[in-house]
Structure formats: C-alpha cells, structure tokens
Amino acid sequence: MGLDLGDLGADPIAAFGRWLDEAVRSSGRPNPTAMTLCTLGPDGWPQGRVVLLKSFDARGLRFFTNKHSEKGRALAAHPRAEAVFHWDSLGRQLRVRGDVEDLGSDEALAYFRSRPRGSQLAAWASDQSEAVASREAMDARLAAVEERFKGQDAGLPPNWGGYCLRPWRIEFWQEGAFRFHDRIVFEKSAGGWEARRLFP
C-alpha cells in the first residue's frame, strides 16, 4: 500500500489522529500508544525510552512522568524531544519532533486521579531512575506508602507531572516493497504546515 500526500491531507495532526485510531483498531497490536521518546541528557548523550501517549490535540502530544527521572532531567536541560511510533502490523512508522513544555498541575492532577490506585501509590514510592539496594527495599518502600495513604486520597506527588510535545516536524512512513518506502514529512512554518516527499 503506497502513501500519497492526498492520503494525509493538509493537517498532519488530523492525519496523526487517523493513523493512531487505525493502530488502536487493528487486531494484534498491543500498546498502540507506545512511543519511543528521544531526548538529550544534560551530559549531551542521547537517551531513548518507551512511554505511553496519554492524549493529543492541536497543541501537541501529552505524556506524564516523575520529573526527577532521567527523562525529566533531560527535558529540564533541553526542552525538546522526538517521539517515534512503530506499528509493525500496519507497516507504519511515525516521527514527531518538537519543543516540550510543562503541563500545569491541574492537568497533571486530573490525569493522576484517573490512574489505578496501585499506579498512584507506585508513583509515590519510586525515586525513578535512582539506584536502589534491592527489590526488597523497593517492596518495603511501597508497603510504607500503602500504609501512609491507607483509606485516603494519595494526591499528586510533588515531583510528578506531565509534558506536552508541541510538534514542528511530523514524518509519516509507510512500508514499501524492497525497502523502497514512502516518506512524507510536514514542517511548521509561519504560514502553516509545509509538506514534502523524501527518498527512503
């Protein structure tokens, strides 16, 4: 199946939504909202890890994390990132590059309250990306948190929140025969989005 600019239209955010919806509906595709988030650490080394996209709109892509984690420190030093989606069953890859901004505490709290109780408590218990002596030490920390918040709302951890990746470049990649793929990239300019085709 080839990919033409007409298949995507003039709005890459709307096209992203259609591709994501198709990935969600396609059978046999676990975690269709999983994306590899690529950042640049304070030491200048590139970093990548898989996170889950939680929502998106014309403003950008939202994800949540411990802000003292490796990714949080990277974004504090260099507030820009690229997210890569790969939907193998559809023969598609999608790259979204842009600036990253902090979401406010109200938006972070609203999402945090939607998480399962266990995930809320785990967020309180984890010093994400920091060294820990043993699994037993982790379990003891979680047990202490469970006791601390027994019968009450855990609330939002002070070091936990969300980010919005605001795209200025979006690339749609459709698998082609003999590695001769289709690549169409949109880049934001003062006049809106401009699209062009790239060699594979």
C-alpha positions as CSV (number, residue, x, y, z in Angstrom):
1,M,0.0,0.0,0.0
2,G,1.5,3.3,-1.1
3,L,1.3,6.7,0.6
4,D,0.5,9.9,-1.2
5,L,0.1,13.4,0.2
6,G,-3.6,13.3,-0.7
7,D,-4.0,10.4,1.7
8,L,-2.8,12.6,4.6
9,G,-4.4,15.9,3.8
10,A,-3.1,19.4,4.8
11,D,-3.3,18.9,8.6
12,P,-0.7,16.4,9.9
13,I,-2.2,16.4,13.4
14,A,-5.5,15.2,12.0
15,A,-3.6,12.6,9.9
16,F,-1.8,11.5,13.0
17,G,-5.1,11.0,14.7
18,R,-6.3,8.8,11.9
19,W,-3.2,6.7,11.9
20,L,-3.4,6.3,15.7
21,D,-7.0,5.3,15.5
22,E,-6.2,2.7,12.9
23,A,-3.4,1.3,15.1
24,V,-5.8,1.1,18.1
25,R,-8.4,-0.7,16.0
26,S,-6.0,-3.1,14.2
27,S,-6.0,-6.6,15.7
28,G,-3.0,-8.0,17.4
29,R,-1.4,-4.7,18.2
30,P,-0.6,-4.3,21.9
31,N,0.1,-0.8,23.3
32,P,-0.6,1.2,20.1
33,T,0.0,4.4,22.0
34,A,3.5,3.3,23.0
35,M,6.2,5.7,21.7
36,T,9.9,5.9,21.9
37,L,10.7,9.2,23.5
38,C,14.1,10.5,22.4
39,T,15.8,13.2,24.5
40,L,19.2,14.7,25.0
41,G,20.6,14.3,28.5
42,P,22.3,17.1,30.5
43,D,25.6,15.4,29.6
44,G,24.9,15.6,25.9
45,W,24.3,11.9,25.4
46,P,21.1,10.9,23.5
47,Q,18.5,8.9,25.5
48,G,15.5,6.8,24.5
49,R,12.8,5.0,26.3
50,V,9.3,3.9,25.6
51,V,6.5,5.9,27.2
52,L,2.7,5.9,26.6
53,L,1.0,8.7,24.8
54,K,-2.0,9.7,27.0
55,S,-3.7,12.3,24.8
56,F,-3.2,14.7,22.0
57,D,-4.8,17.6,20.2
58,A,-3.8,20.6,18.0
59,R,-1.5,21.8,20.8
60,G,0.6,18.6,21.0
61,L,1.2,15.1,22.5
62,R,0.9,14.6,26.3
63,F,2.7,12.2,28.5
64,F,3.4,12.0,32.2
65,T,6.3,11.0,34.4
66,N,8.4,11.7,37.5
67,K,10.1,15.0,36.8
68,H,13.2,13.9,38.7
69,S,13.6,10.9,36.4
70,E,16.2,10.7,33.7
71,K,13.8,11.9,31.1
72,G,12.6,14.7,33.4
73,R,16.2,15.9,34.0
74,A,16.9,15.7,30.2
75,L,13.8,17.8,29.4
76,A,14.8,20.4,32.1
77,A,18.2,20.7,30.4
78,H,17.0,20.5,26.8
79,P,13.2,21.0,26.5
80,R,12.8,19.3,23.1
81,A,12.2,15.8,22.0
82,E,11.2,13.4,19.3
83,A,8.6,10.7,19.7
84,V,8.7,7.6,17.4
85,F,5.7,5.3,16.9
86,H,6.1,1.9,15.1
87,W,3.0,0.0,14.1
88,D,4.5,-3.1,12.5
89,S,1.2,-4.8,11.7
90,L,0.3,-1.7,9.6
91,G,3.8,-1.3,8.1
92,R,3.9,2.2,9.5
93,Q,6.3,4.5,11.5
94,L,5.6,8.0,12.6
95,R,8.1,10.6,14.0
96,V,7.0,13.7,15.8
97,R,9.7,16.3,16.7
98,G,9.1,19.5,18.7
99,D,9.6,21.6,21.8
100,V,8.4,20.3,25.1
101,E,6.6,22.3,27.7
102,D,5.4,21.6,31.2
103,L,1.8,20.9,31.8
104,G,0.2,22.7,34.7
105,S,-0.5,21.0,38.0
106,D,-4.3,21.0,37.3
107,E,-3.9,18.9,34.2
108,A,-1.4,16.6,35.8
109,L,-3.7,16.1,38.8
110,A,-6.7,15.3,36.6
111,Y,-4.7,12.6,34.8
112,F,-3.1,11.3,38.0
113,R,-6.6,10.8,39.6
114,S,-7.6,8.7,36.5
115,R,-4.8,6.2,37.2
116,P,-5.4,2.9,39.1
117,R,-4.8,3.2,42.8
118,G,-1.8,0.9,42.6
119,S,-0.1,3.1,40.0
120,Q,-0.7,6.2,42.1
121,L,1.0,4.6,45.1
122,A,3.8,3.3,43.0
123,A,4.5,6.8,41.8
124,W,4.8,8.0,45.4
125,A,7.1,5.0,46.2
126,S,9.5,5.3,43.3
127,D,12.6,7.6,43.1
128,Q,12.5,6.9,39.4
129,S,15.9,6.4,37.7
130,E,17.8,6.4,41.1
131,A,19.8,3.4,42.4
132,V,18.1,1.1,44.9
133,A,19.7,-1.6,47.1
134,S,17.4,-4.4,46.3
135,R,13.9,-5.5,45.2
136,E,13.1,-6.0,48.9
137,A,13.9,-2.3,49.5
138,M,11.5,-1.3,46.7
139,D,8.8,-3.5,48.2
140,A,9.3,-2.1,51.7
141,R,9.0,1.5,50.3
142,L,5.8,0.6,48.5
143,A,4.4,-1.0,51.7
144,A,5.2,2.1,53.7
145,V,3.4,4.3,51.1
146,E,0.4,2.0,51.2
147,E,0.3,2.4,55.0
148,R,0.7,6.1,54.8
149,F,-2.2,6.6,52.4
150,K,-4.4,3.9,53.8
151,G,-8.1,4.9,53.4
152,Q,-7.2,8.3,51.9
153,D,-6.5,10.1,48.6
154,A,-2.9,9.9,47.7
155,G,-2.8,13.2,45.9
156,L,-0.3,14.3,43.4
157,P,3.4,13.6,44.2
158,P,5.3,16.9,44.3
159,N,7.8,15.6,41.7
160,W,5.3,14.1,39.3
161,G,3.6,15.8,36.3
162,G,3.1,16.0,32.6
163,Y,4.6,17.4,29.4
164,C,3.3,18.4,26.1
165,L,5.4,17.8,23.0
166,R,4.5,20.6,20.6
167,P,5.3,19.4,17.1
168,W,7.1,21.4,14.4
169,R,8.0,18.3,12.3
170,I,6.0,15.2,11.7
171,E,7.1,12.4,9.4
172,F,4.8,9.7,8.1
173,W,6.5,6.5,6.9
174,Q,4.7,3.7,5.0
175,E,6.5,0.4,4.3
176,G,7.2,-0.3,0.6
177,A,8.3,-3.3,-1.4
178,F,12.1,-3.9,-1.4
179,R,12.7,-1.2,1.2
180,F,11.5,1.5,-1.2
181,H,9.3,3.1,1.4
182,D,7.1,6.2,1.2
183,R,8.1,9.1,3.5
184,I,6.2,12.3,3.7
185,V,7.3,15.0,6.1
186,F,5.4,18.1,7.4
187,E,7.3,21.0,8.8
188,K,5.7,24.0,10.5
189,S,6.4,27.5,9.2
190,A,5.0,30.9,9.8
191,G,2.4,30.2,7.2
192,G,1.3,26.8,8.5
193,W,2.4,23.3,7.6
194,E,4.5,22.6,4.5
195,A,4.8,19.0,3.2
196,R,7.4,17.3,1.0
197,R,8.3,13.7,0.0
198,L,11.6,12.2,1.0
199,F,13.6,9.4,-0.6
200,P,13.5,6.3,1.6
